[in-house]
């Protein structure tokens, strides 16, 4: 099998396969790994916005509690779940603005130690919420920082070493939206109306209604029932001629190719790290676990449209594409436009004016194989890399395995180097897919936060692989700072 070219995969995120024949929602054929919903269509649940307050210093304070709950995904079935902020499954959407000084307090009411990581946020290492910031049962952990990054769709989830898949699978995840008041563009922006979150997850159920946490494959836990914001077979009543969908792949193993059932184009306006320089017309968007995309969909009064996940090419061999869900096709969300729609402005021709990263600096190479990075499993006490703050480097991710991987870098802004893609057109990423037999090269910039003692993580976001040891840690240091040679207090968490 020839390696999957990086141009075909476009950093493994903007991939849009050619025309695929699909049927209408009434007669669609689901893929072999996903069964038809057992429930009648339900309105799409919209995660509430997390309440916030201002403390005496003017900081925005958000309180989250992680706790057990019970959810009803299928008729007459009660499922034990975990959630944040009073929700039994998932969490409220945290919304902050560039320039805010924020305080995030997380209280753990779970029966075991957890953490809460702000995925995609530019934060000090001590506020990152990785495996070195454990929250014991009954304890409260506080993270604080000044928000200084462009508008973007981020998310939060646990990151306990060796147990991330378990905690995320039980329901601990939520969206984290960053607004930039000084760089507003005219996109749909009314939360839950024409600016709608879509958190994609998949689950299988045991006979007693609980989540099946036992049947893993080589990629991880692959469910046979897809949930969107925790809803099975959801529909959305649309009241405007355009709707902006913020799509997050919060699954631990499954990848999705998000497209319209009638092959109508989508307008891609944003990826992990924020808005694109200019909108792109695509026939679909591939999202591996942890990746996000913002798309705008045009709708016609009274004409229903279905958002689907279509089969796609992950470059996997030996049947692994099936294990990652790439062979499946199934419905995600039915859009039900009203007979009369409020007009929406056209998508602007220019979206982001962020300066692209310039090539140069050191090249670091990371070989991915057998759930190891450079032949080594994660060691909580070991420092693997020391990276200077606020410099741009080239990081090469070389997948020498038959399994797909996708690499997430904490506290980083990345741009994948694609042949023929100009610097000003590169999307901003924090998670990039690396198909088998390929090498993905990315410009990576970390900082300005520095800490010579507390590390950030680089890991595969296929959560079984992360838990099995496909993770390393790096320090970000400033001029004159001497990096620690090991991590103190690594035994907890």
C-alpha angles and dihedrals in degrees: 000000000000116000117263107255118238090231091059090049097038093209086324091277111075093042111141116182121211125268114320121193111235134166132231122278092261094059106023118143113227120219121257093259098051123061125208113268116267091212131076114250113286133194111268110261111234114210108237120242111260112249115246136188138189121247126211091276092054094252120147107243123201121184120202128181120198109209144150120265144160125252135191111215097153128035113278094359123117115201125193107231143164126232147163132244099013094310115122092216127024123353143262120277111261111213124192136160133231108267094031119131101219136194118197114191118190121190118196116221092162124112092246141040116279139167134213118224123193099222111213096005120130099231140149112271092247089057096044096097095222126141092294093063102063122177112208120212108284094014130116123219124197128207122185135177144136112265108236111161137093123275108287147152107249131161143207132226142148122284108186110158111260094001106065095109091051094051097043091044091055090058111274106141139097142169123266113198124195119200124196109207092190095052103044118159126192100260127134104283112167103115114236093005110062096347102061131177118222113191108187119206135154131212142176121211130224119222091264091056096256122126113272104242097166108067104078126159129201091285098042140256109353115186128207095213121063120214124196110199084342092303125126115215095358130189130193124212105222121205102175134061091244132035128193114217120198102202122196124183100215094165118120096225114355122100123205136205104206114207143140120268092231092050090247111159124259123216109230110208105162147018135189098306100039144279123353118244088247134002119267128209109225137169092219145348124228115215123187118193113303096015124120136199134186114213133176117216123198115218135192123222111269095357113119120218130190127216109213141180110233131197112270145176118265092167089245122154137203094033094304091126087068090049089055093047093246092130094058129097121191144143120272107177138355115219112211110192118200120244088253121036132196111241119253125202119251118267108269117252089228123044114163129024096190112144109248120238114266119230119247142078130080124342118222121192125208118189114204119205139134092002091301133111114222088347095299133109121222114281114189091210098047126091108213103179138012113208126190114236123252096008126119118235135173114243117194118204109196114189108205093169136091089236127082117245135186123202126217121192117200119229091006139126112206138184119194115229106234124181109250095011112119119228091247092056099051115117121231114250142176096178124044129184118231112196120209115284095014137108119216117199119202137178106235129193123181130180156004082173111081133190123165092199111035117065137212124220136246112191149142111270093213087103098215089056091049092050091047090059108275092137138092134183134231137190123225112214137182130218111300095011117129113218120228116247094220140012118258121218093021095146098079127078 
